[in-house]
Amino acid sequence: GYDTGSSGDAESSSSSSGISKDKIKVGVIHLSDPAEGSGYTYTHDLGIQGMQQNLGLSDSQIIRKNNVSDSDEEATEKAIQECVDEGCNIIFTTSWGYMKATAKMAEKYPDVYFSHGTGYMSNGKNFNNYFGRIYQARYLSGIVAGMNTKTNKIGYVAAMGSDNSEVTGGIDAFALGIYSVNPDAKVYVKVTNSWYDPKGENAAAQKLLDMDCDVIAQHCDTVDPQVLAQKKGVYSIGYNSDMSKEAP
């Protein structure tokens, strides 16, 4: 663990297994740029900022590597290596596709803590994963979708296909929520095969709208499906952040 307290003498500090606050250096690997202002990376970075504020860390203690493709394991390892070389002793890798590279680098650097957002791998030592129970909110949003559709066709832009448990679990929960209030409605899914693909997400949403879907939900990183739904005058359900400022 980390010792973020300011009290205690030198003897007690040296006997602690934690790291003093001034020695903490945090690396963050992001799929896109938080400056986009909405979506997964933006919200994830709000958590990093909150951590920094609560612990009282300086800007120099946070190292960000933005726009790192999670489909490029070599690029992921390079970004992690840069964080290690810059002295980071805890590194957050925030996208599913970073999982294998993170596991590999955790074995290489046993004295560095690695926390992987989403995924399922860990080593019980210096590599763990974390995620919220998103399926619970998905169920509730499904109720909203089921109550608002007129065509009984609800579109869902999915980052990954049925082989991904995170995405599939979300779709299942969403569909169950819909069914609880509107058993006649159906969910139509278009897959982009990427966590972050603005053009692909927009194209998938357009296909769903062309199928007469009048509610658009999504599991991807940008606000593009919501913006397109707004332009077409249909309801949409955002994800990761409050997207009402882009699609009120």
FIMAR-155431 format. One line per 10 residues: number of its first residue (from 1); for each residue x, y, z of N, C-alpha, C. Coordinates in Angstrom, 2 decimals. Layout:
<sites>
NUM) X/Y/Z/X/Y/Z/X/Y/Z; ... .
</sites>
This chain:
<sites>
1) 0.82/-1.19/0.00/0.00/0.00/0.00/0.85/1.24/0.00; 0.20/2.40/-0.08/0.91/3.67/-0.09/0.66/4.41/1.21; 1.73/4.96/1.79/1.64/5.75/3.01/1.49/7.20/2.61; 0.27/7.73/2.71/0.04/9.11/2.31/-0.05/10.04/3.50; 0.17/9.52/4.70/0.11/10.36/5.89/1.36/11.19/6.05; 1.24/12.29/6.81/2.38/13.18/7.01/2.95/13.04/8.41; 2.30/12.26/9.28/2.77/12.12/10.65/3.67/10.91/10.78; 4.33/10.79/11.92/5.19/9.64/12.18/6.64/10.02/12.06; 7.49/9.38/12.87/8.91/9.71/12.84/9.62/8.90/11.77; 10.91/9.15/11.63/11.69/8.51/10.57/11.74/7.00/10.76 .
11) 11.80/6.57/12.03/11.91/5.14/12.29/10.66/4.41/11.84; 9.47/4.96/12.19/8.23/4.29/11.81/8.04/4.34/10.31; 8.50/5.44/9.69/8.36/5.57/8.25/9.21/4.54/7.52; 10.43/4.33/8.02/11.33/3.41/7.34/10.90/1.97/7.51; 10.14/1.68/8.58/9.71/0.31/8.81/8.43/-0.02/8.06; 7.79/1.00/7.49/6.55/0.79/6.76/6.84/0.21/5.38; 5.92/-0.62/4.90/6.08/-1.18/3.56/5.50/-0.27/2.50; 4.89/0.85/2.93/4.28/1.77/1.99/5.29/2.71/1.37; 4.79/3.58/0.50/5.62/4.57/-0.17/5.15/5.94/0.29; 6.06/6.78/0.70/5.68/8.11/1.16/5.08/8.91/0.01 .
21) 4.21/9.84/0.36/3.45/10.57/-0.65/4.34/11.25/-1.68; 5.45/11.81/-1.24/6.31/12.53/-2.17/7.05/11.61/-3.12; 7.01/10.30/-2.84/7.68/9.33/-3.71/6.72/8.67/-4.70; 5.42/8.90/-4.52/4.44/8.29/-5.43/4.54/8.94/-6.80; 4.55/8.12/-7.82/4.48/8.62/-9.20/3.56/7.69/-9.97; 2.54/8.27/-10.57/1.46/7.50/-11.18/1.53/7.62/-12.70; 1.53/6.49/-13.37/1.45/6.47/-14.83/0.04/6.10/-15.27; -0.43/6.71/-16.34/-1.77/6.43/-16.86/-1.69/6.24/-18.37; -2.17/5.10/-18.85/-2.20/4.82/-20.28/-3.64/5.00/-20.76; -3.86/5.94/-21.66/-5.20/6.24/-22.16/-5.34/5.88/-23.63 .
31) -6.54/5.45/-23.98/-6.85/5.06/-25.36/-7.02/6.27/-26.27; -7.53/7.36/-25.72/-7.71/8.58/-26.50/-7.22/9.76/-25.65; -7.74/10.94/-25.90/-7.29/12.13/-25.19/-8.40/12.64/-24.28; -8.16/12.78/-22.99/-9.20/13.28/-22.08/-9.74/14.65/-22.49; -8.95/15.39/-23.24/-9.36/16.73/-23.66/-10.57/16.71/-24.59; -10.95/15.53/-25.09/-12.14/15.44/-25.93/-13.40/15.87/-25.18; -13.38/15.75/-23.86/-14.45/16.33/-23.05/-15.66/15.46/-22.79; -15.70/14.26/-23.35/-16.79/13.32/-23.09/-16.27/11.91/-23.33; -17.02/10.93/-22.84/-16.69/9.55/-23.13/-15.81/8.90/-22.08; -15.36/7.70/-22.43/-14.67/6.83/-21.48/-13.37/7.42/-20.96 .
41) -12.49/7.83/-21.86/-11.19/8.35/-21.43/-11.35/9.61/-20.61; -12.24/10.49/-21.04/-12.50/11.72/-20.30/-12.91/11.42/-18.86; -13.88/10.51/-18.70/-14.38/10.20/-17.37/-13.34/9.46/-16.54; -12.61/8.56/-17.18/-11.56/7.85/-16.46/-10.52/8.83/-15.92; -10.21/9.83/-16.72/-9.21/10.80/-16.28/-9.74/11.69/-15.16; -11.06/11.90/-15.11/-11.63/12.62/-13.97/-11.33/11.87/-12.68; -11.35/10.54/-12.75/-10.99/9.74/-11.58/-9.53/9.93/-11.20; -8.66/10.00/-12.20/-7.24/10.25/-11.94/-7.06/11.61/-11.29; -7.78/12.60/-11.80/-7.68/13.94/-11.23/-8.19/13.97/-9.79; -9.28/13.23/-9.54/-9.81/13.16/-8.18/-8.83/12.50/-7.23 .
51) -8.18/11.44/-7.69/-7.15/10.77/-6.89/-6.02/11.73/-6.58; -5.57/12.47/-7.59/-4.48/13.42/-7.41/-4.84/14.48/-6.36; -6.06/14.98/-6.46/-6.50/16.01/-5.52/-6.62/15.47/-4.10; -7.22/14.29/-3.97/-7.42/13.71/-2.64/-6.11/13.35/-1.95; -5.13/12.91/-2.73/-3.84/12.55/-2.15/-2.89/13.73/-2.06; -3.25/14.83/-2.71/-2.38/16.00/-2.69/-1.12/15.83/-3.50; -1.23/15.15/-4.65/-0.07/14.93/-5.51/0.12/16.11/-6.46; 1.35/16.37/-6.83/1.65/17.44/-7.77/1.44/16.95/-9.20; 1.36/17.88/-10.13/1.20/17.51/-11.54/2.37/16.66/-12.03; 3.55/16.93/-11.49/4.74/16.18/-11.92/4.71/14.73/-11.47 .
61) 3.78/14.39/-10.57/3.67/13.01/-10.09/2.68/12.19/-10.90; 2.07/12.80/-11.92/1.14/12.10/-12.80/1.70/12.13/-14.22; 1.95/10.95/-14.77/2.47/10.84/-16.14/1.40/10.21/-17.01; 0.93/10.94/-18.00/-0.11/10.43/-18.91/0.48/10.09/-20.27; 0.03/8.97/-20.79/0.35/8.58/-22.16/-0.99/8.44/-22.89; -1.32/9.42/-23.72/-2.61/9.45/-24.39/-2.52/8.88/-25.80; -3.68/8.50/-26.32/-3.81/8.01/-27.70/-2.93/6.78/-27.97; -2.93/5.86/-27.01/-2.19/4.61/-27.17/-3.16/3.53/-27.63; -2.98/3.02/-28.82/-3.89/2.01/-29.38/-3.85/0.74/-28.54; -5.02/0.26/-28.14/-5.04/-0.97/-27.35/-5.07/-2.22/-28.24 .
71) -5.04/-2.02/-29.54/-4.91/-3.15/-30.46/-3.46/-3.34/-30.90; -2.57/-2.52/-30.37/-1.14/-2.57/-30.70/-0.37/-2.89/-29.42; -0.07/-4.17/-29.21/0.59/-4.59/-27.97/1.97/-3.97/-27.83; 2.66/-3.82/-28.94/4.00/-3.22/-28.90/3.92/-1.76/-28.44; 2.93/-1.02/-28.97/2.77/0.38/-28.57/2.39/0.49/-27.10; 1.57/-0.46/-26.63/1.18/-0.46/-25.22/2.39/-0.72/-24.33; 3.19/-1.71/-24.68/4.40/-2.00/-23.90/5.35/-0.81/-23.90; 5.46/-0.14/-25.03/6.34/1.03/-25.13/5.87/2.14/-24.19; 4.55/2.38/-24.16/4.01/3.43/-23.29/4.23/3.08/-21.82; 4.02/1.81/-21.47/4.26/1.37/-20.10/5.73/1.51/-19.74 .
81) 6.60/1.11/-20.67/8.04/1.21/-20.44/8.45/2.66/-20.18; 7.87/3.58/-20.94/8.17/4.99/-20.73/7.77/5.44/-19.33; 6.62/4.96/-18.87/6.18/5.30/-17.51/7.16/4.76/-16.47; 7.60/3.52/-16.66/8.57/2.93/-15.74/9.87/3.73/-15.76; 10.33/4.06/-16.95/11.59/4.80/-17.10/11.50/6.18/-16.46; 10.28/6.73/-16.41/10.09/8.05/-15.80/9.83/7.97/-14.30; 9.95/6.76/-13.76/9.89/6.59/-12.31/8.54/6.26/-11.72; 7.58/5.87/-12.55/6.25/5.54/-12.03/6.31/4.25/-11.22; 5.68/4.26/-10.04/5.63/3.05/-9.23/4.22/2.45/-9.15; 3.25/3.11/-9.76/1.94/2.52/-9.99/1.45/3.00/-11.35 .
91) 0.94/2.07/-12.16/0.54/2.40/-13.52/-0.87/1.88/-13.77; -1.74/2.78/-14.23/-3.11/2.43/-14.60/-3.19/2.29/-16.12; -3.59/1.12/-16.57/-3.82/0.90/-18.00/-5.33/0.76/-18.18; -5.94/1.68/-18.90/-7.37/1.91/-18.73/-8.28/1.28/-19.78; -7.75/0.47/-20.69/-8.62/-0.14/-21.69/-8.43/-1.65/-21.74; -9.49/-2.37/-22.10/-9.49/-3.83/-22.14/-8.29/-4.38/-22.91; -8.02/-3.81/-24.07/-6.98/-4.33/-24.95/-5.56/-4.19/-24.41; -5.38/-3.45/-23.33/-4.06/-3.32/-22.71/-3.72/-4.52/-21.82; -4.65/-5.44/-21.66/-4.55/-6.46/-20.62/-3.29/-7.33/-20.75; -3.06/-7.92/-21.91/-1.93/-8.84/-22.05/-0.59/-8.13/-21.91 .
101) -0.50/-6.93/-22.48/0.75/-6.17/-22.35/0.99/-5.79/-20.90; -0.07/-5.46/-20.18/0.07/-5.11/-18.77/0.53/-6.31/-17.95; -0.05/-7.47/-18.23/0.36/-8.69/-17.53/1.84/-8.98/-17.77; 2.27/-8.81/-19.00/3.67/-9.06/-19.36/4.61/-8.10/-18.64; 4.25/-6.82/-18.62/5.11/-5.82/-18.00/5.10/-5.94/-16.48; 4.00/-6.42/-15.92/3.94/-6.64/-14.47/4.92/-7.72/-14.04; 5.08/-8.74/-14.87/6.06/-9.79/-14.57/7.48/-9.24/-14.70; 7.67/-8.35/-15.63/9.00/-7.78/-15.86/9.41/-6.82/-14.75; 8.41/-6.12/-14.18/8.70/-5.13/-13.14/7.90/-5.44/-11.88; 8.34/-6.40/-11.07/7.59/-6.83/-9.89/7.48/-5.77/-8.80 .
111) 8.30/-4.73/-8.85/8.25/-3.68/-7.83/7.32/-2.53/-8.22; 6.70/-2.63/-9.38/5.75/-1.62/-9.83/4.35/-2.22/-9.75; 3.39/-1.44/-9.25/2.00/-1.89/-9.20/1.29/-1.53/-10.50; 0.55/-2.50/-11.04/-0.19/-2.30/-12.28/-1.68/-2.54/-12.01; -2.51/-1.56/-12.35/-3.96/-1.69/-12.21/-4.59/-1.54/-13.58; -5.30/-2.58/-14.00/-5.88/-2.61/-15.34/-7.38/-2.39/-15.27; -7.86/-1.39/-16.00/-9.29/-1.10/-16.05/-10.01/-2.05/-16.99; -11.00/-2.76/-16.49/-11.76/-3.82/-17.16/-10.91/-5.08/-17.25; -11.27/-5.98/-18.12/-10.51/-7.22/-18.25/-10.76/-8.19/-17.11; -9.92/-9.21/-17.03/-10.13/-10.26/-16.03/-8.83/-10.83/-15.48 .
121) -7.68/-10.39/-15.96/-6.42/-10.98/-15.52/-5.85/-10.26/-14.30; -5.13/-11.01/-13.47/-4.37/-10.47/-12.35/-3.37/-11.54/-11.93; -2.39/-11.15/-11.12/-1.41/-12.16/-10.68/-1.36/-12.30/-9.17; -2.24/-11.61/-8.46/-2.27/-11.73/-7.00/-1.12/-11.05/-6.30; -0.31/-10.33/-7.06/0.86/-9.67/-6.47/0.87/-8.18/-6.82; 1.36/-7.87/-7.99/1.48/-6.46/-8.37/0.61/-6.10/-9.57; -0.32/-6.98/-9.93/-1.17/-6.75/-11.09/-2.61/-7.10/-10.74; -3.50/-6.10/-10.81/-4.91/-6.33/-10.51/-5.78/-5.68/-11.58; -7.07/-5.94/-11.52/-8.00/-5.24/-12.41/-9.15/-4.66/-11.60; -9.87/-3.74/-12.22/-10.96/-3.06/-11.53/-12.02/-2.66/-12.56 .
131) -13.25/-2.63/-12.12/-14.35/-2.16/-12.97/-15.61/-2.08/-12.13; -16.55/-1.26/-12.56/-17.82/-1.15/-11.86/-18.82/-2.19/-12.33; -19.92/-2.31/-11.62/-20.99/-3.24/-12.00/-21.91/-2.54/-13.00; -21.38/-2.34/-14.19/-22.08/-1.55/-15.20/-23.40/-2.19/-15.62; -23.46/-3.51/-15.53/-24.68/-4.20/-15.97/-25.90/-3.75/-15.17; -25.70/-3.29/-13.95/-26.84/-2.82/-13.16/-27.46/-1.57/-13.77; -26.59/-0.62/-14.14/-27.08/0.59/-14.79/-27.63/0.29/-16.18; -27.04/-0.70/-16.84/-27.54/-1.10/-18.16/-28.99/-1.57/-18.08; -29.30/-2.34/-17.05/-30.67/-2.82/-16.88/-31.63/-1.64/-16.75; -31.25/-0.67/-15.94/-32.11/0.50/-15.73/-32.27/1.31/-17.02 .
141) -31.17/1.45/-17.76/-31.27/2.20/-19.02/-32.12/1.44/-20.03; -32.13/0.10/-19.94/-33.00/-0.69/-20.80/-34.47/-0.41/-20.52; -34.81/-0.22/-19.25/-36.18/0.14/-18.90/-36.57/1.45/-19.57; -35.66/2.42/-19.51/-35.92/3.73/-20.14/-36.12/3.57/-21.64; -35.25/2.78/-22.27/-35.36/2.57/-23.72/-36.68/1.89/-24.07; -37.05/0.87/-23.31/-38.28/0.14/-23.59/-39.52/0.99/-23.45; -39.47/1.97/-22.57/-40.62/2.85/-22.35/-40.72/3.96/-23.38; -39.62/4.22/-24.11/-39.62/5.37/-25.02/-39.66/5.00/-26.50; -39.44/3.74/-26.84/-39.48/3.37/-28.25/-40.91/3.34/-28.78; -41.08/3.79/-29.99/-42.38/3.72/-30.67/-42.37/2.64/-31.74 .
151) -41.20/2.40/-32.32/-41.09/1.40/-33.38/-40.79/0.01/-32.83; -40.49/-0.07/-31.54/-40.06/-1.32/-30.90/-38.75/-1.85/-31.49; -37.97/-0.94/-32.05/-36.63/-1.27/-32.55/-35.63/-0.37/-31.84; -34.75/-0.99/-31.09/-33.78/-0.25/-30.29/-32.38/-0.62/-30.75; -31.59/0.37/-31.11/-30.25/0.13/-31.63/-29.19/0.20/-30.55; -28.13/-0.57/-30.74/-27.05/-0.64/-29.75/-25.72/-0.72/-30.50; -24.89/0.30/-30.35/-23.56/0.31/-30.95/-22.58/-0.33/-29.97; -22.04/-1.48/-30.34/-21.18/-2.25/-29.44/-19.73/-2.23/-29.93; -18.81/-2.05/-29.00/-17.40/-2.03/-29.36/-16.90/-3.40/-29.79; -17.37/-4.44/-29.11/-16.90/-5.80/-29.38/-18.07/-6.75/-29.53 .
161) -17.79/-7.94/-30.05/-18.82/-8.93/-30.30/-19.10/-9.83/-29.13; -19.75/-10.95/-29.40/-20.24/-11.84/-28.36/-19.13/-12.57/-27.61; -17.89/-12.49/-28.09/-16.79/-13.14/-27.39/-16.25/-12.28/-26.25; -16.77/-11.07/-26.10/-16.31/-10.18/-25.03/-17.36/-10.13/-23.93; -17.00/-10.59/-22.75/-17.97/-10.71/-21.66/-18.47/-9.36/-21.17; -17.62/-8.36/-21.17/-18.05/-7.04/-20.69/-19.16/-6.47/-21.56; -18.94/-6.51/-22.87/-19.94/-5.97/-23.79/-21.20/-6.83/-23.80; -21.02/-8.15/-23.86/-22.17/-9.05/-23.92/-23.02/-8.95/-22.65; -22.36/-8.88/-21.50/-23.10/-8.74/-20.25/-23.92/-7.47/-20.21; -23.35/-6.39/-20.77/-24.08/-5.13/-20.82/-25.29/-5.20/-21.73 .
171) -25.13/-5.83/-22.89/-26.25/-5.97/-23.82/-27.35/-6.84/-23.21; -26.96/-7.93/-22.58/-27.95/-8.82/-21.96/-28.75/-8.08/-20.88; -28.06/-7.33/-20.04/-28.74/-6.59/-18.98/-29.66/-5.53/-19.57; -29.19/-4.85/-20.60/-29.99/-3.83/-21.29/-31.26/-4.46/-21.87; -31.11/-5.61/-22.53/-32.27/-6.28/-23.13/-33.26/-6.76/-22.07; -32.75/-7.23/-20.94/-33.63/-7.67/-19.86/-34.43/-6.49/-19.30; -33.77/-5.34/-19.20/-34.47/-4.14/-18.74/-35.58/-3.75/-19.70; -35.29/-3.81/-20.99/-36.31/-3.51/-22.00/-37.49/-4.47/-21.88; -37.17/-5.75/-21.80/-38.21/-6.79/-21.77/-39.12/-6.65/-20.55; -38.57/-6.12/-19.46/-39.38/-6.00/-18.24/-40.53/-5.02/-18.40 .
181) -40.42/-4.09/-19.35/-41.49/-3.10/-19.55/-42.09/-3.16/-20.94; -41.40/-3.81/-21.88/-41.88/-3.84/-23.26/-41.39/-5.13/-23.94; -42.08/-6.23/-23.72/-41.64/-7.51/-24.27/-41.72/-7.59/-25.80; -42.35/-6.63/-26.44/-42.45/-6.64/-27.90/-41.24/-5.99/-28.57; -40.45/-5.26/-27.82/-39.31/-4.55/-28.41/-38.13/-5.49/-28.64; -37.32/-5.15/-29.63/-36.12/-5.93/-29.94/-34.90/-5.01/-29.97; -33.75/-5.60/-29.64/-32.48/-4.86/-29.66/-31.68/-5.31/-30.88; -31.24/-4.34/-31.66/-30.42/-4.61/-32.84/-29.01/-4.07/-32.56; -28.02/-4.93/-32.74/-26.65/-4.59/-32.36/-25.75/-4.48/-33.60; -24.96/-3.42/-33.64/-23.92/-3.27/-34.65/-22.58/-3.15/-33.93 .
191) -21.61/-3.94/-34.38/-20.32/-4.04/-33.70/-19.24/-3.30/-34.49; -18.44/-2.50/-33.81/-17.36/-1.77/-34.47/-16.02/-2.51/-34.41; -15.90/-3.47/-33.49/-14.64/-4.20/-33.28/-13.50/-3.27/-32.86; -13.85/-2.23/-32.15/-12.85/-1.31/-31.61/-13.47/-0.56/-30.44; -12.67/-0.35/-29.39/-13.17/0.43/-28.25/-13.26/1.91/-28.60; -12.42/2.34/-29.52/-12.40/3.76/-29.88/-12.28/3.88/-31.39; -13.39/4.21/-32.03/-13.42/4.36/-33.48/-14.55/5.32/-33.83; -14.30/6.63/-33.77/-15.37/7.60/-34.02/-16.11/7.38/-35.33; -15.38/7.13/-36.41/-16.02/6.92/-37.71/-16.84/5.64/-37.71; -16.28/4.58/-37.14/-17.00/3.31/-37.08/-18.25/3.40/-36.22 .
201) -18.16/4.12/-35.11/-19.31/4.28/-34.23/-20.42/5.07/-34.92; -20.02/6.09/-35.65/-20.99/6.89/-36.39/-21.67/6.06/-37.48; -20.87/5.25/-38.19/-21.42/4.41/-39.26/-22.38/3.36/-38.71; -22.01/2.78/-37.56/-22.87/1.77/-36.94/-24.20/2.38/-36.51; -24.13/3.57/-35.93/-25.36/4.25/-35.50/-26.24/4.58/-36.70; -25.61/4.98/-37.80/-26.39/5.31/-39.00/-27.13/4.08/-39.53; -26.47/2.93/-39.52/-27.12/1.69/-39.97/-28.33/1.36/-39.10; -28.20/1.57/-37.82/-29.31/1.29/-36.91/-30.47/2.26/-37.14; -30.14/3.50/-37.39/-31.19/4.49/-37.69/-31.88/4.15/-39.00; -31.12/3.67/-39.97/-31.70/3.27/-41.26/-32.65/2.08/-41.10 .
211) -32.47/1.31/-40.02/-33.35/0.17/-39.74/-34.60/0.60/-38.97; -34.76/1.90/-38.76/-35.92/2.47/-38.07/-35.82/2.33/-36.55; -34.62/2.18/-36.03/-34.44/2.21/-34.58/-34.67/3.64/-34.09; -35.50/3.78/-33.07/-35.80/5.13/-32.59/-35.25/5.40/-31.19; -34.43/4.49/-30.68/-33.62/4.72/-29.49/-32.24/4.12/-29.78; -31.19/4.90/-29.55/-29.83/4.44/-29.81/-29.05/4.41/-28.50; -28.58/3.22/-28.15/-27.70/3.06/-26.99/-26.31/2.66/-27.50; -25.35/2.61/-26.59/-24.00/2.31/-27.06/-23.10/1.80/-25.97; -22.08/1.06/-26.38/-20.96/0.69/-25.52/-19.70/0.94/-26.34; -19.29/2.18/-26.38/-18.08/2.57/-27.09/-17.56/3.85/-26.44 .
221) -16.51/4.43/-26.98/-15.80/5.46/-26.24/-16.20/6.90/-26.55; -16.88/7.14/-27.67/-17.15/8.52/-28.04/-18.64/8.85/-27.95; -18.94/10.10/-28.19/-20.32/10.58/-28.15/-20.97/10.55/-29.53; -20.27/10.06/-30.53/-20.75/10.13/-31.91/-22.14/9.51/-32.13; -22.44/8.33/-31.57/-23.79/7.79/-31.77/-24.88/8.70/-31.21; -24.59/9.35/-30.09/-25.58/10.24/-29.48/-25.78/11.51/-30.32; -24.69/12.03/-30.84/-24.78/13.24/-31.68/-25.59/12.95/-32.94; -25.35/11.78/-33.54/-26.10/11.42/-34.75/-27.58/11.23/-34.43; -27.87/10.57/-33.32/-29.27/10.38/-32.92/-29.95/11.73/-32.70; -29.23/12.66/-32.10/-29.76/14.00/-31.88/-30.12/14.66/-33.21 .
231) -29.24/14.52/-34.19/-29.49/15.13/-35.50/-30.70/14.50/-36.18; -30.92/13.21/-35.92/-32.04/12.50/-36.55/-33.34/12.65/-35.75; -33.25/13.28/-34.59/-34.45/13.52/-33.80/-34.97/12.32/-33.04; -34.07/11.37/-32.68/-34.51/10.21/-31.90/-33.79/10.20/-30.55; -34.33/9.41/-29.64/-33.74/9.31/-28.31/-32.41/8.55/-28.37; -31.54/8.86/-27.44/-30.31/8.09/-27.30/-29.96/7.97/-25.82; -29.19/6.93/-25.52/-28.73/6.69/-24.16/-27.21/6.64/-24.19; -26.58/7.58/-23.54/-25.13/7.68/-23.56/-24.47/6.68/-22.62; -23.16/6.78/-22.56/-22.38/5.86/-21.73/-21.08/6.56/-21.33; -20.56/6.18/-20.21/-19.26/6.64/-19.68/-19.29/8.03/-19.08 .
241) -20.03/8.96/-19.68/-20.10/10.31/-19.14/-21.46/10.90/-19.47; -21.76/12.04/-18.87/-23.00/12.74/-19.19/-22.86/13.36/-20.58; -23.55/12.79/-21.55/-23.42/13.24/-22.93/-24.54/14.20/-23.33; -25.30/14.65/-22.34/-26.42/15.54/-22.67/-25.95/16.90/-23.16; -24.72/17.27/-22.84/-24.24/18.56/-23.34/-23.98/18.53/-24.84; -23.65/17.34/-25.37/-23.49/17.21/-26.82/-24.79/16.81/-27.51; -25.62/16.06/-26.80/-26.87/15.59/-27.38/-28.00/15.76/-26.37; -28.45/16.99/-26.18/-29.47/17.26/-25.15/-30.82/16.64/-25.46 .
</sites>
